[in-house]
Amino acid sequence: MSGSAKTGPTAPQNSHKDYEGSKFGMWLFLFTEILLFGGLFMLYSAYRARYPLDFHENGQHLNVVIGVANTVILLTSSLTMALSITALQKGERKRALLCLTTTIVFGLLFLVNKYMEWSGEIHQGLYPNSPVLLERPHGEQIFFGLYYSMTGLHALHVIAGILVLSIMLLFMVKRKISENDFGKLENAGLYWHLVDVIWIFLLPLFYLAA
């Protein structure tokens, strides 16, 4: 009897420790992501200071409409992600599923827009080591090299985020995530919010470069 009495109150404590531990681990992972993109932003700034005119002129070749549209898409997806977590915490499972599905759809829409944008630029010969770009000044080559590297890396993070959110959606359907156990969904939401924040920095660097 005494043994069972001791295990009762410790279960919630262990569950709380697991939740806090997983969240701390996610924040550490996000910190490494910030360091990665922070280094790229610093590299961009260094080259931008060296080739200001080339960076400005090449920014005019990018599709600002698609860039802004993708910003609205990702910001809206952050909202639906937050609404999904809130709904789940309130026990509104169907609403949580709907909001999470909407978030995934927005992520896919972002990738479709990015594909269309890249296709248009590649069609114009504006891609690294292309014959057209090799004839242009060195600063313009660096601009597009950074553009494809940084936006491409971000797109990979969006793909990873969609895969993670799809797994969370499957867990919710199978009731492995519920209003009493939503730590995994919260961690996935933190990752998705970071992906959105990174894009907010990429937008002015490339599309609104002045």
N, CA, C and O of each residue as an XYZ file, in Angstrom:
840
protein
N       0.838     -1.199      0.000
C       0.000      0.000      0.000
C       0.873      1.250      0.000
O       0.601      2.213     -0.716
N       1.945      1.218      0.828
C       2.803      2.399      0.928
C       3.507      2.677     -0.385
O       3.723      3.831     -0.756
N       3.883      1.544     -1.124
C       4.564      1.729     -2.410
C       3.654      2.409     -3.414
O       4.090      3.303     -4.140
N       2.364      1.987     -3.466
C       1.440      2.575     -4.428
C       1.121      4.014     -4.077
O       0.861      4.827     -4.963
N       1.139      4.340     -2.776
C       0.851      5.701     -2.346
C       1.947      6.649     -2.792
O       1.687      7.829     -3.030
N       3.176      6.148     -2.908
C       4.288      7.016     -3.299
C       4.278      7.288     -4.795
O       4.673      8.364     -5.242
N       3.821      6.300     -5.566
C       3.887      6.473     -7.024
C       2.793      7.393     -7.543
O       2.938      7.995     -8.607
N       1.696      7.504     -6.795
C       0.575      8.320     -7.264
C       0.950      9.758     -7.541
O       0.773     10.210     -8.672
N       1.477     10.529     -6.542
C       1.742     11.938     -6.746
C       2.942     12.205     -7.641
O       3.092     13.315     -8.152
N       3.810     11.200     -7.842
C       5.017     11.469     -8.636
C       4.738     11.423    -10.125
O       5.506     11.991    -10.901
N       3.666     10.769    -10.554
C       3.372     10.664    -11.985
C       3.170     12.016    -12.644
O       3.770     12.271    -13.688
N       2.327     12.919    -12.062
C       2.171     14.238    -12.666
C       3.471     15.019    -12.687
O       3.730     15.764    -13.632
N       4.316     14.856    -11.629
C       5.582     15.575    -11.577
C       6.501     15.112    -12.704
O       7.139     15.931    -13.366
N       6.567     13.802    -12.919
C       7.403     13.281    -13.997
C       6.899     13.759    -15.350
O       7.686     14.091    -16.236
N       5.557     13.790    -15.501
C       4.981     14.268    -16.750
C       5.324     15.728    -16.974
O       5.613     16.140    -18.097
N       5.291     16.514    -15.901
C       5.620     17.938    -16.005
C       7.084     18.125    -16.362
O       7.424     19.001    -17.157
N       7.962     17.300    -15.774
C       9.387     17.393    -16.067
C       9.665     17.027    -17.521
O      10.494     17.661    -18.173
N       8.974     16.003    -18.036
C       9.148     15.615    -19.432
C       8.721     16.745    -20.358
O       9.380     17.025    -21.360
N       7.604     17.393    -20.012
C       7.090     18.491    -20.829
C       8.073     19.653    -20.840
O       8.379     20.200    -21.899
N       8.568     20.030    -19.666
C       9.513     21.137    -19.573
C      10.826     20.789    -20.267
O      11.448     21.635    -20.911
N      11.236     19.533    -20.126
C      12.489     19.111    -20.755
C      12.408     19.158    -22.268
O      13.344     19.612    -22.926
N      11.290     18.689    -22.832
C      11.136     18.704    -24.286
C      11.055     20.129    -24.815
O      11.559     20.427    -25.897
N      10.420     21.003    -24.049
C      10.317     22.393    -24.481
C      11.673     23.087    -24.425
O      12.007     23.882    -25.304
N      12.448     22.785    -23.395
C      13.795     23.344    -23.285
C      14.674     22.857    -24.431
O      15.454     23.620    -25.001
N      14.533     21.568    -24.761
C      15.291     21.017    -25.878
C      14.922     21.684    -27.194
O      15.788     21.932    -28.032
N      13.636     21.977    -27.378
C      13.195     22.657    -28.595
C      13.770     24.061    -28.677
O      14.189     24.501    -29.748
N      13.792     24.770    -27.549
C      14.370     26.117    -27.546
C      15.860     26.077    -27.873
O      16.365     26.968    -28.556
N      16.564     25.059    -27.398
C      17.979     24.917    -27.751
C      18.147     24.685    -29.249
O      19.035     25.259    -29.880
N      17.292     23.843    -29.809
C      17.346     23.586    -31.251
C      17.059     24.859    -32.037
O      17.735     25.150    -33.024
N      16.057     25.617    -31.598
C      15.720     26.859    -32.290
C      16.871     27.858    -32.202
O      17.095     28.643    -33.124
N      17.596     27.821    -31.089
C      18.743     28.714    -30.933
C      19.816     28.399    -31.969
O      20.431     29.312    -32.521
N      20.046     27.113    -32.239
C      21.024     26.747    -33.267
C      20.554     27.202    -34.653
O      21.371     27.587    -35.491
N      19.257     27.158    -34.891
C      18.718     27.640    -36.162
C      18.915     29.144    -36.299
O      19.226     29.643    -37.380
N      18.731     29.856    -35.203
C      18.944     31.307    -35.212
C      20.404     31.629    -35.498
O      20.702     32.574    -36.228
N      21.316     30.844    -34.923
C      22.740     31.047    -35.184
C      23.058     30.809    -36.662
O      23.839     31.547    -37.262
N      22.444     29.769    -37.242
C      22.680     29.450    -38.646
C      22.262     30.597    -39.557
O      23.051     31.078    -40.371
N      21.019     31.027    -39.412
C      20.534     32.100    -40.271
C      21.158     33.442    -39.890
O      21.335     34.311    -40.743
N      21.492     33.611    -38.607
C      22.160     34.833    -38.195
C      23.495     34.996    -38.904
O      23.857     36.099    -39.314
N      24.231     33.889    -39.049
C      25.499     33.924    -39.775
C      25.294     34.289    -41.232
O      26.076     35.050    -41.802
N      24.241     33.747    -41.842
C      23.942     34.069    -43.231
C      23.535     35.532    -43.390
O      23.891     36.177    -44.376
N      22.790     36.051    -42.417
C      22.396     37.458    -42.476
C      23.625     38.367    -42.375
O      23.699     39.398    -43.044
N      24.582     37.976    -41.537
C      25.810     38.757    -41.411
C      26.615     38.707    -42.710
O      27.185     39.713    -43.132
N      26.656     37.533    -43.337
C      27.359     37.403    -44.613
C      26.695     38.275    -45.675
O      27.372     38.946    -46.454
N      25.377     38.258    -45.697
C      24.637     39.105    -46.633
C      24.981     40.576    -46.398
O      25.234     41.315    -47.349
N      24.991     40.997    -45.140
C      25.263     42.397    -44.810
C      26.653     42.821    -45.263
O      26.845     43.939    -45.741
N      27.621     41.920    -45.110
C      28.994     42.233    -45.505
C      29.084     42.448    -47.015
O      29.705     43.408    -47.472
N      28.470     41.561    -47.782
C      28.504     41.699    -49.239
C      27.628     42.859    -49.707
O      27.926     43.508    -50.709
N      26.551     43.112    -48.978
C      25.682     44.241    -49.337
C      26.436     45.564    -49.169
O      26.273     46.488    -49.966
N      27.251     45.636    -48.134
C      28.042     46.845    -47.919
C      29.117     47.006    -48.995
O      29.515     48.124    -49.321
N      29.579     45.887    -49.538
C      30.636     45.941    -50.558
C      30.076     46.207    -51.950
O      30.710     46.883    -52.761
N      28.879     45.671    -52.226
C      28.276     45.850    -53.553
C      26.868     46.441    -53.406
O      25.897     45.793    -53.797
N      26.732     47.628    -52.865
C      25.387     48.181    -52.624
C      24.578     48.398    -53.896
O      23.378     48.125    -53.915
N      25.216     48.885    -54.957
C      24.499     49.166    -56.197
C      24.025     47.877    -56.870
O      22.890     47.796    -57.339
N      24.902     46.870    -56.916
C      24.535     45.592    -57.532
C      23.384     44.928    -56.788
O      22.471     44.380    -57.406
N      23.429     44.977    -55.468
C      22.363     44.362    -54.671
C      21.042     45.102    -54.885
O      19.979     44.488    -54.977
N      21.130     46.415    -54.961
C      19.906     47.199    -55.166
C      19.283     46.898    -56.520
O      18.077     46.673    -56.617
N      20.103     46.892    -57.567
C      19.585     46.661    -58.914
C      19.012     45.255    -59.080
O      17.994     45.074    -59.748
N      19.657     44.268    -58.480
C      19.170     42.894    -58.626
C      17.916     42.640    -57.815
O      17.115     41.771    -58.158
N      17.742     43.395    -56.741
C      16.514     43.266    -55.971
C      15.295     43.637    -56.798
O      14.190     43.165    -56.531
N      15.500     44.495    -57.817
C      14.391     44.903    -58.676
C      13.930     43.780    -59.593
O      12.814     43.827    -60.110
N      14.776     42.762    -59.805
C      14.417     41.641    -60.682
C      13.514     40.625    -59.980
O      12.880     39.799    -60.638
N      13.456     40.683    -58.661
C      12.654     39.708    -57.919
C      11.186     40.112    -57.943
O      10.852     41.286    -58.101
N      10.325     39.126    -57.785
C       8.880     39.349    -57.820
C       8.397     39.769    -56.428
O       8.175     38.933    -55.552
N       8.241     41.077    -56.248
C       7.847     41.603    -54.940
C       6.441     41.146    -54.566
O       6.159     40.899    -53.393
N       5.560     41.034    -55.555
C       4.172     40.625    -55.283
C       4.150     39.229    -54.652
O       3.457     38.999    -53.660
N       4.912     38.306    -55.235
C       4.966     36.952    -54.679
C       5.626     36.966    -53.306
O       5.192     36.256    -52.398
N       6.676     37.775    -53.152
C       7.355     37.861    -51.863
C       6.437     38.348    -50.756
O       6.422     37.789    -49.659
N       5.666     39.397    -51.049
C       4.727     39.928    -50.055
C       3.583     38.944    -49.820
O       3.140     38.754    -48.688
N       3.108     38.318    -50.906
C       2.022     37.342    -50.776
C       2.452     36.181    -49.881
O       1.675     35.713    -49.048
N       3.685     35.721    -50.056
C       4.182     34.631    -49.216
C       4.332     35.063    -47.760
O       4.179     34.254    -46.845
N       4.631     36.339    -47.555
C       4.704     36.851    -46.180
C       3.332     36.791    -45.515
O       3.206     36.355    -44.370
N       2.302     37.234    -46.245
C       0.930     37.186    -45.717
C       0.524     35.741    -45.446
O      -0.121     35.446    -44.440
N       0.906     34.846    -46.352
C       0.565     33.424    -46.193
C       1.184     32.857    -44.921
O       0.509     32.177    -44.148
N       2.460     33.134    -44.705
C       3.136     32.575    -43.531
C       2.633     33.216    -42.234
O       2.489     32.531    -41.222
N       2.369     34.505    -42.257
C       1.831     35.160    -41.057
C       0.457     34.588    -40.701
O       0.146     34.371    -39.530
N      -0.349     34.352    -41.719
C      -1.669     33.755    -41.481
C      -1.532     32.328    -40.962
O      -2.304     31.885    -40.111
N      -0.534     31.615    -41.489
C      -0.318     30.239    -41.028
C       0.121     30.212    -39.567
O      -0.207     29.278    -38.835
N       0.862     31.235    -39.143
C       1.238     31.317    -37.725
C       0.005     31.503    -36.857
O      -0.094     30.943    -35.765
N      -0.938     32.302    -37.361
C      -2.190     32.518    -36.632
C      -2.978     31.221    -36.517
O      -3.449     30.881    -35.432
N      -3.129     30.492    -37.621
C      -3.891     29.248    -37.567
C      -3.180     28.202    -36.703
O      -3.831     27.368    -36.074
N      -1.838     28.250    -36.675
C      -1.083     27.339    -35.810
C      -1.390     27.626    -34.344
O      -1.632     26.710    -33.558
N      -1.378     28.904    -33.988
C      -1.683     29.294    -32.603
C      -3.125     28.951    -32.248
O      -3.403     28.500    -31.137
N      -4.036     29.161    -33.187
C      -5.447     28.833    -32.939
C      -5.642     27.334    -32.748
O      -6.492     26.909    -31.966
N      -4.861     26.542    -33.456
C      -4.955     25.092    -33.307
C      -4.557     24.665    -31.899
O      -5.238     23.851    -31.275
N      -3.457     25.216    -31.404
C      -3.001     24.871    -30.050
C      -4.019     25.320    -29.011
O      -4.343     24.578    -28.083
N      -4.525     26.553    -29.175
C      -5.511     27.077    -28.225
C      -6.775     26.229    -28.222
O      -7.319     25.917    -27.163
N      -7.242     25.856    -29.412
C      -8.452     25.033    -29.504
C      -8.254     23.678    -28.836
O      -9.149     23.175    -28.156
N      -7.071     23.091    -29.037
C      -6.805     21.792    -28.421
C      -6.784     21.901    -26.906
O      -7.305     21.032    -26.207
N      -6.185     22.962    -26.402
C      -6.146     23.158    -24.950
C      -7.541     23.299    -24.355
O      -7.775     22.930    -23.204
N      -8.461     23.833    -25.145
C      -9.845     23.991    -24.689
C     -10.681     22.732    -24.920
O     -11.855     22.682    -24.554
N     -10.070     21.724    -25.525
C     -10.788     20.492    -25.784
C     -11.598     20.513    -27.065
O     -12.391     19.605    -27.315
N     -11.405     21.557    -27.892
C     -12.132     21.659    -29.156
C     -11.317     20.946    -30.234
O     -10.618     21.588    -31.019
N     -11.409     19.647    -30.266
C     -10.546     18.819    -31.105
C     -10.776     19.046    -32.596
O      -9.815     19.160    -33.356
N     -12.021     19.113    -33.019
C     -12.314     19.298    -34.442
C     -11.784     20.633    -34.944
O     -11.236     20.726    -36.042
N     -11.952     21.650    -34.133
C     -11.451     22.967    -34.521
C      -9.925     22.965    -34.592
O      -9.333     23.575    -35.481
N      -9.305     22.276    -33.650
C      -7.844     22.176    -33.645
C      -7.346     21.466    -34.902
O      -6.359     21.882    -35.510
N      -8.036     20.392    -35.284
C      -7.662     19.666    -36.501
C      -7.818     20.541    -37.744
O      -6.970     20.525    -38.635
N      -8.900     21.296    -37.794
C      -9.157     22.171    -38.932
C      -8.079     23.249    -39.055
O      -7.576     23.510    -40.148
N      -7.734     23.864    -37.939
C      -6.730     24.932    -37.954
C      -5.346     24.389    -38.323
O      -4.590     25.034    -39.048
N      -5.029     23.205    -37.819
C      -3.732     22.614    -38.144
C      -3.669     22.235    -39.622
O      -2.646     22.437    -40.275
N      -4.756     21.689    -40.142
C      -4.812     21.360    -41.570
C      -4.662     22.614    -42.421
O      -3.990     22.594    -43.452
N      -5.288     23.702    -41.989
C      -5.177     24.976    -42.706
C      -3.740     25.465    -42.710
O      -3.263     25.996    -43.714
N      -3.049     25.289    -41.591
C      -1.645     25.693    -41.506
C      -0.803     24.930    -42.526
O       0.042     25.514    -43.204
N      -1.037     23.636    -42.630
C      -0.301     22.807    -43.598
C      -0.595     23.260    -45.024
O       0.310     23.332    -45.854
N      -1.856     23.563    -45.307
C      -2.231     24.029    -46.650
C      -1.529     25.340    -46.986
O      -1.062     25.530    -48.109
N      -1.455     26.245    -46.009
C      -0.749     27.514    -46.227
C       0.735     27.259    -46.521
O       1.326     27.918    -47.377
N       1.326     26.305    -45.808
C       2.722     25.970    -46.062
C       2.935     25.455    -47.474
O       3.908     25.820    -48.135
N       2.029     24.610    -47.935
C       2.115     24.095    -49.304
C       1.929     25.211    -50.326
O       2.587     25.227    -51.366
N       1.031     26.141    -50.025
C       0.800     27.271    -50.922
C       2.049     28.142    -51.028
O       2.372     28.649    -52.103
N       2.745     28.311    -49.911
C       4.008     29.055    -49.920
C       5.003     28.397    -50.870
O       5.669     29.080    -51.649
N       5.102     27.076    -50.804
C       6.055     26.362    -51.653
C       5.665     26.452    -53.123
O       6.535     26.547    -53.989
N       4.367     26.424    -53.415
C       3.910     26.568    -54.801
C       4.311     27.934    -55.346
O       4.802     28.040    -56.469
N       4.100     28.975    -54.548
C       4.495     30.319    -54.971
C       5.999     30.421    -55.176
O       6.464     31.051    -56.125
N       6.747     29.803    -54.285
C       8.208     29.841    -54.402
C       8.655     29.106    -55.664
O       9.580     29.553    -56.343
N       8.017     28.000    -55.981
C       8.346     27.266    -57.200
C       8.067     28.124    -58.436
O       8.877     28.170    -59.362
N       6.935     28.790    -58.443
C       6.589     29.649    -59.572
C       7.590     30.789    -59.710
O       7.996     31.141    -60.817
N       7.979     31.357    -58.585
C       8.927     32.467    -58.609
C      10.287     32.010    -59.132
O      10.858     32.637    -60.024
N      10.794     30.930    -58.579
C      12.090     30.410    -59.016
C      12.054     30.016    -60.497
O      13.020     30.249    -61.223
N      10.961     29.431    -60.937
C      10.846     29.025    -62.340
C      10.969     30.224    -63.264
O      11.638     30.155    -64.295
N      10.317     31.333    -62.891
C      10.390     32.540    -63.698
C      11.800     33.106    -63.756
O      12.246     33.559    -64.811
N      12.505     33.083    -62.625
C      13.865     33.627    -62.586
C      14.842     32.728    -63.343
O      15.733     33.214    -64.039
N      14.668     31.430    -63.201
C      15.544     30.494    -63.923
C      15.310     30.609    -65.429
O      16.242     30.503    -66.226
N      14.044     30.828    -65.802
C      13.723     30.991    -67.226
C      14.447     32.207    -67.812
O      14.796     32.217    -68.993
N      14.669     33.223    -66.985
C      15.383     34.415    -67.433
C      16.905     34.229    -67.380
O      17.661     35.129    -67.748
N      17.336     33.074    -66.925
C      18.770     32.814    -66.812
C      19.393     33.382    -65.566
O      20.616     33.493    -65.479
N      18.569     33.746    -64.588
C      19.073     34.326    -63.342
C      19.203     33.239    -62.276
O      18.380     33.138    -61.366
N      20.248     32.434    -62.409
C      20.547     31.411    -61.410
C      22.061     31.234    -61.366
O      22.740     31.552    -62.342
N      22.608     30.734    -60.255
C      24.065     30.647    -60.090
C      24.744     29.911    -61.241
O      24.290     28.854    -61.680
N      25.843     30.495    -61.718
C      26.684     29.921    -62.781
C      25.984     29.825    -64.131
O      26.451     29.100    -65.009
N      24.890     30.529    -64.318
C      24.232     30.536    -65.622
C      25.038     31.419    -66.578
O      25.711     32.348    -66.131
N      24.981     31.145    -67.888
C      25.710     31.975    -68.859
C      25.336     33.447    -68.758
O      26.195     34.320    -68.880
N      24.043     33.724    -68.535
C      23.590     35.112    -68.429
C      24.215     35.795    -67.210
O      24.701     36.923    -67.297
N      24.192     35.099    -66.082
C      24.674     35.705    -64.849
C      26.199     35.833    -64.834
O      26.730     36.771    -64.240
N      26.904     34.911    -65.475
C      28.365     34.968    -65.491
C      28.887     36.166    -66.272
O      30.031     36.581    -66.083
N      28.062     36.720    -67.141
C      28.465     37.900    -67.888
C      28.235     39.192    -67.107
O      28.651     40.268    -67.537
N      27.579     39.078    -65.974
C      27.258     40.263    -65.174
C      28.324     40.503    -64.116
O      29.162     39.637    -63.866
N      28.293     41.697    -63.483
C      29.288     42.020    -62.454
C      29.293     41.002    -61.316
O      28.305     40.308    -61.075
N      30.428     40.930    -60.624
C      30.607     39.946    -59.550
C      29.577     40.138    -58.437
O      29.103     39.164    -57.852
N      29.235     41.382    -58.149
C      28.259     41.651    -57.090
C      26.894     41.068    -57.389
O      26.202     40.607    -56.482
N      26.499     41.085    -58.652
C      25.208     40.517    -59.029
C      25.220     38.996    -58.900
O      24.217     38.393    -58.516
N      26.346     38.385    -59.220
C      26.471     36.939    -59.064
C      26.365     36.547    -57.590
O      25.727     35.551    -57.248
N      26.991     37.332    -56.732
C      26.925     37.054    -55.297
C      25.503     37.225    -54.784
O      25.035     36.432    -53.967
N      24.815     38.259    -55.262
C      23.438     38.501    -54.827
C      22.565     37.279    -55.084
O      21.873     36.800    -54.186
N      22.603     36.777    -56.320
C      21.738     35.645    -56.648
C      22.222     34.356    -55.986
O      21.423     33.466    -55.695
N      23.525     34.257    -55.751
C      24.022     33.102    -55.010
C      23.465     33.077    -53.597
O      23.042     32.030    -53.104
N      23.467     34.242    -52.945
C      22.907     34.335    -51.595
C      21.389     34.169    -51.626
O      20.806     33.546    -50.738
N      20.767     34.721    -52.637
C      19.304     34.638    -52.749
C      18.840     33.188    -52.823
O      17.954     32.775    -52.075
N      19.443     32.417    -53.728
C      19.028     31.017    -53.872
C      19.433     30.182    -52.661
O      18.715     29.262    -52.269
N      20.576     30.500    -52.074
C      21.036     29.730    -50.907
C      20.137     29.959    -49.703
O      19.714     29.006    -49.047
N      19.843     31.226    -49.413
C      19.100     31.554    -48.199
C      17.613     31.248    -48.333
O      17.007     30.698    -47.414
N      17.017     31.604    -49.485
C      15.596     31.283    -49.657
C      15.397     29.781    -49.874
O      14.363     29.225    -49.506
N      16.407     29.125    -50.482
C      16.320     27.673    -50.659
C      16.407     26.953    -49.327
O      15.670     25.999    -49.081
N      17.312     27.412    -48.463
C      17.430     26.819    -47.130
C      16.150     27.049    -46.331
O      15.701     26.174    -45.591
N      15.579     28.223    -46.489
C      14.315     28.496    -45.801
C      13.212     27.583    -46.323
O      12.401     27.078    -45.547
N      13.180     27.369    -47.650
C      12.164     26.485    -48.225
C      12.297     25.064    -47.678
O      11.295     24.389    -47.443
N      13.534     24.614    -47.476
C      13.745     23.291    -46.871
C      13.182     23.242    -45.461
O      12.632     22.225    -45.039
N      13.320     24.344    -44.734
C      12.746     24.397    -43.383
C      11.219     24.378    -43.435
O      10.574     23.795    -42.564
N      10.647     25.011    -44.449
C       9.194     24.965    -44.610
C       8.742     23.532    -44.892
O       7.747     23.068    -44.336
N       9.475     22.841    -45.756
C       9.143     21.441    -46.064
C       9.224     20.588    -44.798
O       8.344     19.771    -44.528
N      10.298     20.792    -44.025
C      10.450     20.041    -42.773
C       9.301     20.357    -41.819
O       8.778     19.470    -41.145
N       8.915     21.641    -41.772
C       7.810     22.038    -40.904
C       6.504     21.388    -41.311
O       5.730     20.955    -40.458
N       6.255     21.317    -42.616
C       5.032     20.675    -43.111
C       5.007     19.199    -42.737
O       3.968     18.670    -42.343
N       6.151     18.537    -42.860
C       6.227     17.123    -42.484
C       5.948     16.935    -40.991
O       5.214     16.029    -40.596
N       6.541     17.798    -40.175
C       6.328     17.709    -38.722
C       4.867     17.956    -38.378
O       4.284     17.219    -37.582
N       4.266     18.992    -38.974
C       2.863     19.300    -38.695
C       1.947     18.189    -39.190
O       0.911     17.922    -38.581
N       2.319     17.543    -40.282
C       1.517     16.419    -40.783
C       1.551     15.254    -39.797
O       0.545     14.575    -39.591
N       2.711     15.031    -39.193
C       2.821     13.982    -38.170
C       1.977     14.350    -36.958
O       1.305     13.492    -36.386
N       2.008     15.630    -36.561
C       1.190     16.079    -35.438
C      -0.299     15.893    -35.748
O      -1.084     15.521    -34.876
N      -0.670     16.157    -36.998
C      -2.069     15.972    -37.402
C      -2.469     14.509    -37.278
O      -3.567     14.195    -36.817
N      -1.576     13.617    -37.690
C      -1.845     12.181    -37.571
C      -1.960     11.773    -36.109
O      -2.825     10.973    -35.754
N      -1.099     12.312    -35.268
C      -1.164     12.018    -33.831
C      -2.477     12.493    -33.228
O      -3.054     11.825    -32.370
N      -2.946     13.656    -33.682
C      -4.213     14.175    -33.158
C      -5.377     13.290    -33.589
O      -6.292     13.031    -32.807
N      -5.339     12.833    -34.824
C      -6.401     11.941    -35.317
C      -6.422     10.654    -34.503
O      -7.489     10.132    -34.179
N      -5.230     10.141    -34.174
C      -5.131      8.908    -33.400
C      -5.218      9.157    -31.889
O      -5.069      8.241    -31.080
N      -5.464     10.429    -31.535
C      -5.617     10.836    -30.133
C      -4.351     10.612    -29.303
O      -4.426     10.425    -28.089
N      -3.203     10.629    -29.955
C      -1.937     10.583    -29.227
C      -1.556     11.969    -28.715
O      -0.669     12.113    -27.874
N      -2.241     12.985    -29.235
C      -2.125     14.355    -28.758
C      -3.522     14.810    -28.365
O      -4.462     14.697    -29.151
N      -3.657     15.322    -27.152
C      -4.969     15.727    -26.664
C      -4.824     16.971    -25.804
O      -3.728     17.510    -25.651
N      -5.944     17.424    -25.243
C      -5.906     18.613    -24.385
C      -5.098     18.388    -23.117
O      -4.698     19.346    -22.455
N      -4.856     17.125    -22.775
C      -4.052     16.809    -21.592
C      -2.592     16.499    -21.940
O      -1.756     16.338    -21.052
N      -2.303     16.419    -23.220
C      -0.935     16.108    -23.649
C      -0.692     16.768    -25.010
O      -0.807     16.128    -26.056
N      -0.355     18.060    -24.973
C      -0.208     18.826    -26.212
C       1.202     19.398    -26.369
O       1.423     20.304    -27.173
N       2.154     18.866    -25.599
C       3.522     19.380    -25.657
C       4.149     19.263    -27.036
O       4.833     20.178    -27.495
N       3.912     18.132    -27.699
C       4.483     17.932    -29.041
C       3.952     18.983    -30.021
O       4.704     19.522    -30.833
N       2.672     19.262    -29.936
C       2.078     20.247    -30.843
C       2.631     21.643    -30.556
O       2.873     22.415    -31.484
N       2.830     21.966    -29.296
C       3.401     23.264    -28.946
C       4.821     23.409    -29.486
O       5.185     24.467    -30.000
N       5.618     22.360    -29.372
C       6.989     22.398    -29.895
C       6.991     22.546    -31.413
O       7.799     23.288    -31.972
N       6.080     21.835    -32.074
C       5.966     21.972    -33.525
C       5.559     23.388    -33.892
O       6.016     23.935    -34.896
N       4.693     23.982    -33.070
C       4.271     25.358    -33.310
C       5.417     26.344    -33.162
O       5.517     27.300    -33.931
N       6.280     26.121    -32.184
C       7.442     26.986    -32.000
C       8.343     26.953    -33.232
O       8.831     27.989    -33.685
N       8.557     25.755    -33.766
C       9.384     25.621    -34.968
C       8.747     26.366    -36.133
O       9.436     27.062    -36.879
N       7.435     26.222    -36.292
C       6.752     26.871    -37.411
C       6.812     28.397    -37.285
O       6.979     29.098    -38.283
N       6.677     28.900    -36.076
C       6.767     30.345    -35.864
C       8.163     30.861    -36.229
O       8.299     31.949    -36.790
N       9.193     30.081    -35.910
C      10.557     30.490    -36.268
C      10.719     30.573    -37.780
O      11.323     31.514    -38.296
N      10.182     29.590    -38.485
C      10.237     29.605    -39.955
C       9.594     30.879    -40.494
O      10.104     31.484    -41.436
N       8.486     31.282    -39.903
C       7.800     32.499    -40.341
C       8.635     33.741    -40.046
O       8.736     34.637    -40.884
N       9.231     33.795    -38.861
C      10.040     34.955    -38.475
C      11.238     35.113    -39.407
O      11.576     36.230    -39.798
N      11.875     34.008    -39.761
C      13.031     34.063    -40.668
C      12.628     34.671    -42.004
O      13.371     35.469    -42.575
N      11.453     34.296    -42.505
C      11.010     34.858    -43.777
C      10.774     36.360    -43.676
O      11.020     37.093    -44.634
N      10.302     36.818    -42.533
C      10.070     38.253    -42.341
C      11.375     39.030    -42.487
O      11.370     40.179    -42.931
N      12.496     38.403    -42.114
C      13.800     39.036    -42.300
C      14.269     38.918    -43.748
O      14.913     39.830    -44.266
N      13.953     37.808    -44.399
C      14.391     37.611    -45.775
C      13.685     38.566    -46.739
O      14.276     39.001    -47.727
N      12.443     38.887    -46.457
C      11.655     39.743    -47.361
C      12.341     41.097    -47.607
O      12.590     41.437    -48.764
N      12.655     41.879    -46.567
C      13.292     43.178    -46.847
C      14.714     43.055    -47.390
O      15.151     43.917    -48.152
N      15.443     42.010    -47.017
C      16.817     41.861    -47.476
C      16.895     41.703    -48.991
O      17.779     42.273    -49.631
N      15.982     40.939    -49.560
C      16.047     40.645    -50.996
C      14.985     41.400    -51.805
O      15.312     42.056    -52.794
N      13.738     41.312    -51.395
C      12.667     41.855    -52.214
C      12.498     43.370    -52.061
O      12.096     44.056    -53.001
N      12.802     43.872    -50.888
C      12.614     45.313    -50.642
C      13.947     46.026    -50.537
O      14.021     47.119    -49.974
N      15.004     45.425    -51.071
C      16.335     46.030    -50.992
C      16.334     47.390    -51.680
O      15.930     47.518    -52.835
N      16.788     48.390    -50.957
C      16.796     49.756    -51.503
C      18.197     50.341    -51.436
O      18.410     51.482    -51.847
